[in-house]
Amino acid sequence: MSETEFRQPTLSRRHILLGTAAVGLMALPRWAAATPAEAEAVVAKLAGSAKPAASRIALQLPQIAENGNSVQFSVSVDSPMTETDYVKSIHIIADQNPYPEVATFYLSPANGKAEVTMRMRLAKTQNVRAIALMSDGSVHQAQQEVKVTIGGCGG
Amino acid sequence: MLTRRDFLQVAAATAAALPGGLARAADNGAVTQDDLLAFKPVGQVTLLNFCDIHAQLVPLYYREPAINLGVGAARGLPPHLTGKDFLTYFGLKAGTRAAYMFTCDDFTALARRYGRVGGVDRIATLVKAIRAERPGNTLLLDSGDTWQGSYTALKAGGEDMVGVMRHLGVDAMTGHWEFTYGNDRVKELASKLGFPFLASNVRDTEWDEEVFAHTAFFDRGGVKVAVIGQAFPYTPIANPRWMIPTWSFGIRESEMQQRVDAARAAGAQLVVMLSHNGFDTDRKMAQQVKGIDVILTGHTHDAIPAAIKVGSTLLVGAGSHGKFLARLDLDVRDGKVADYAFKLIPVLADVIAPDQDMAALVANIREPHKAELGRVLGRADSLLYRRDNLNGTFDDLICDALLQERDAEIALSPGFRWGATLLPGQAITLEDVYNQTAITYPAAYRNAMTGKTLKETLEGVADNLFNPDPYYQQGGDMVRVGGMSYTIAPDQPLGKRITDMRLTRTGKPIDPAKTYTVAGWASVTKGTEGPPIWDVVTQYVAGKSVVTVPERQRVKVVGI
């Protein structure tokens, strides 16, 4: 399976490369996990002066990962995707991955709807966020904990 | 607490099991098959449901838990009530047949008085009688964990249970332990069922495509009924993923909402979720997903004498091991449940006449294995049971066997909820050992493990059991330990629940840096080596001849 399976938006070569880069970076030898503070800094940089609102954006993730090396996520943003009101970009932040910035999807009204799907690697149990930057400057955020756990003993 | 209406329904169910009702609840007088079946029908649809039979074909004993802790919002709510608290909540009396069926107090004495429970030939008798009474109205639904848990099912690769369920006339099922026969075998057996194997939440890992049908529609009493299956969401985590490498599970709540909406759009007037989520997860799902009328819950083995109402959804917990058959009658008006009646029918083996056809089928299945099944290895001198959140005497026996036969300092045994109970004085047969151990990944490993790894293991399993959000729970009980003790604080977060781990032999604290020899079984890792656990236990019991397992206090619970 490909690590760069995007579903909805049409992707330029640049976007594919971005996705690949985000996934590929984790192979680099930086073992220490990011701290939640570092992840906060990433979010702050993205959001600028806007305060992320917990609305209009839905993040779908498993509660417990079956395989931390391949965790599927889907993000959808409630947006008309018109010239005057659309989602500019969707960012996935894994708070405690070696590099928290997992993926960035750039969108335009031509996408028709703001929905993306990809798979990522998660180093450990952690909080994952999806952040949408809108054309009007507002920022929306959804988050969920994903457990990367030992198995056995169920049932 | 129960509403007056719920109370009356529980009282009615108990009264049926005890002629004269609660007033004579302490009476141990005779009850008949007709008393057990007595039910004033309601509405157009009768749902019959069982779950977690675990391939038990013949009557057995099964002790309900003494410890079943609820965390978060579930604290103090069914199913997290045991003993006297359970009896009080449901208006039942100690020492009665109902107390025997639903709780563990005085278990040995009550078991001797009321006898064995379950047996698919007894269930067949009940199903036939209810179908005869409600022809065209009845749906028989199996919430899963049917194909695994016995010697015969293990030898037959689950196929014996397929024959039994076909004969019983099951209308649909979902699964969990079924998947431990592997992708190909599950697909093969599902194709032989003659009824749908429903699993809305199982997807192909490559293309995210559906592996099984998610919904089946039935017409009962003029009502279009949609049954949506939900397999155990954490099968590839709790059980070996390598056996089902191309299937992905998960709770998939938003997808369940889509299924429900689609079923309604297709004209369903009654939407039933046939679930192996476990009770707490189903309670949350009932709150989150709109439009489910009934959830037939499986996995956590909870026997609950009333249908539990969550919003406008009715939750049924039908116990395990064939101990109960749930009957839920529904009056459906304008796509809503206008009225209902519920009874968890106790399958008392001494009271219900076996169905002859099913009895013959069971005899056929068992005949080739007769000598092995009946091979007596020793005798139990104390009550041997498994089900409890934290420990069980049968697990203590398995841990003792691992410590001795595998020459280990510490033993770990999985917190399965299945396994028949043995009374003091009862012979321990090879069948009894398999009833506790019959899995497809039975290797009893012997590993070196650091104290740090041990602590992380216990913490991880504790979080699977006691995470306050049920969507993060896996539904198994706590891993059992031998050769060590510890203290657990269920209310604490991950990493802070387990303290005071001590090696029993020396009384000294477990040193995170030190390496210990650990024996265990049911590892989900591919290629685990060691003799099958049933051989280890068999050898140990045969060497002892009489097995006494005292109630030990290896685990101390604090803060709850």
Interface residues (C-beta under 8 A of the other chain):
Chain A: M1 A58 Q60 P62 Q63 I64 E66 N67 S70 Q72 T125 E145 K147 T149 I150 G151 G152 C153 G154 G155
Chain B: D145 H176 W177 T205 E206 D208 F232 Y234 T235 P236 I237 A238 N239 P240 R241 S248 F249 G250 I251 S254 H299 P414 G415 F416 R417 W418 E456 T457 G460 V461 D463 N464 D469 Y471 Y472 Q474 G475 G476 D477 M478 V479 L494 A522 S523 V524
